[in-house]
């Protein structure tokens, strides 16, 4: 059984799911989503460099966020 823990940034990790609590992260991702709903891997790398708020998020996590967001529209 995985144990839950919280880091100083307010991110919950129970071993399987990660939820980003900072509203600014979600707002940044939402605004980027409205610009382009399917960014390439190169673009995701650029986003991490261009937006400091995304610097502590892995590119694969950003990829999954965009996938989940696209599913949410359907």
C-alpha atoms as a printed R data frame, in Angstrom:
   type eleno elety resid chain resno       x      y       z
1  ATOM     1    CA   UNK     A     1   0.000  0.000   0.000
2  ATOM     2    CA   UNK     A     2   1.422  3.383  -1.016
3  ATOM     3    CA   UNK     A     3   1.749  6.044   1.629
4  ATOM     4    CA   UNK     A     4   0.553  9.574   1.000
5  ATOM     5    CA   UNK     A     5   2.873 12.500   1.341
6  ATOM     6    CA   UNK     A     6   2.785 16.200   0.660
7  ATOM     7    CA   UNK     A     7   5.780 18.257  -0.329
8  ATOM     8    CA   UNK     A     8   6.203 21.951   0.437
9  ATOM     9    CA   UNK     A     9   4.587 22.934  -2.859
10 ATOM    10    CA   UNK     A    10   1.221 21.430  -1.991
11 ATOM    11    CA   UNK     A    11   1.542 18.475  -4.348
12 ATOM    12    CA   UNK     A    12  -0.120 15.294  -3.150
13 ATOM    13    CA   UNK     A    13   1.498 12.040  -4.168
14 ATOM    14    CA   UNK     A    14   0.000  8.736  -3.142
15 ATOM    15    CA   UNK     A    15   2.348  6.765  -5.346
16 ATOM    16    CA   UNK     A    16   0.112  6.790  -8.397
17 ATOM    17    CA   UNK     A    17  -1.540 10.181  -8.850
18 ATOM    18    CA   UNK     A    18  -0.152 13.680  -8.604
19 ATOM    19    CA   UNK     A    19  -2.422 16.674  -8.205
20 ATOM    20    CA   UNK     A    20  -1.158 20.207  -8.660
21 ATOM    21    CA   UNK     A    21  -2.745 22.560  -6.204
22 ATOM    22    CA   UNK     A    22  -1.249 25.888  -7.221
23 ATOM    23    CA   UNK     A    23  -4.003 27.611  -9.135
24 ATOM    24    CA   UNK     A    24  -1.402 29.431 -11.227
25 ATOM    25    CA   UNK     A    25  -0.132 26.139 -12.703
26 ATOM    26    CA   UNK     A    26  -3.607 25.101 -13.811
27 ATOM    27    CA   UNK     A    27  -4.331 28.586 -15.155
28 ATOM    28    CA   UNK     A    28  -1.069 28.570 -17.130
29 ATOM    29    CA   UNK     A    29  -1.799 25.136 -18.586
30 ATOM    30    CA   UNK     A    30  -5.376 26.148 -19.444
31 ATOM    31    CA   UNK     A    31  -4.232 29.268 -21.291
32 ATOM    32    CA   UNK     A    32  -1.643 27.221 -23.175
33 ATOM    33    CA   UNK     A    33  -4.301 24.648 -23.997
34 ATOM    34    CA   UNK     A    34  -6.452 27.314 -25.636
35 ATOM    35    CA   UNK     A    35  -3.481 28.302 -27.807
36 ATOM    36    CA   UNK     A    36  -2.685 24.729 -28.812
37 ATOM    37    CA   UNK     A    37  -4.491 21.659 -27.520
38 ATOM    38    CA   UNK     A    38  -1.874 19.188 -28.739
39 ATOM    39    CA   UNK     A    39   1.669 20.516 -28.277
40 ATOM    40    CA   UNK     A    40   4.550 18.466 -29.657
41 ATOM    41    CA   UNK     A    41   7.238 17.098 -27.368
42 ATOM    42    CA   UNK     A    42   9.550 19.896 -28.500
43 ATOM    43    CA   UNK     A    43   6.879 22.482 -27.703
44 ATOM    44    CA   UNK     A    44   6.333 20.971 -24.246
45 ATOM    45    CA   UNK     A    45  10.064 21.330 -23.567
46 ATOM    46    CA   UNK     A    46   9.871 24.961 -24.697
47 ATOM    47    CA   UNK     A    47   6.899 25.601 -22.420
48 ATOM    48    CA   UNK     A    48   8.874 24.422 -19.406
49 ATOM    49    CA   UNK     A    49  11.664 26.855 -20.296
50 ATOM    50    CA   UNK     A    50   9.315 29.754 -21.115
51 ATOM    51    CA   UNK     A    51   7.055 29.414 -18.069
52 ATOM    52    CA   UNK     A    52   9.000 29.198 -14.793
53 ATOM    53    CA   UNK     A    53   5.869 28.030 -12.978
54 ATOM    54    CA   UNK     A    54   6.046 24.793 -15.005
55 ATOM    55    CA   UNK     A    55   9.725 24.175 -14.254
56 ATOM    56    CA   UNK     A    56   9.078 21.605 -11.516
57 ATOM    57    CA   UNK     A    57   6.739 19.521 -13.692
58 ATOM    58    CA   UNK     A    58   8.055 16.701 -15.868
59 ATOM    59    CA   UNK     A    59   7.347 16.861 -19.620
60 ATOM    60    CA   UNK     A    60   5.533 13.530 -19.380
61 ATOM    61    CA   UNK     A    61   3.231 14.987 -16.723
62 ATOM    62    CA   UNK     A    62   2.464 17.939 -18.981
63 ATOM    63    CA   UNK     A    63   1.753 15.512 -21.816
64 ATOM    64    CA   UNK     A    64  -0.719 13.597 -19.647
65 ATOM    65    CA   UNK     A    65  -2.336 16.838 -18.471
66 ATOM    66    CA   UNK     A    66  -3.006 17.833 -22.099
67 ATOM    67    CA   UNK     A    67  -4.334 14.343 -22.896
68 ATOM    68    CA   UNK     A    68  -6.689 14.471 -19.933
69 ATOM    69    CA   UNK     A    69  -7.794 17.991 -20.823
70 ATOM    70    CA   UNK     A    70  -8.637 16.927 -24.381
71 ATOM    71    CA   UNK     A    71 -10.694 14.023 -23.029
72 ATOM    72    CA   UNK     A    72 -12.534 16.420 -20.754
73 ATOM    73    CA   UNK     A    73 -13.881 18.295 -23.793
74 ATOM    74    CA   UNK     A    74 -15.456 15.205 -25.328
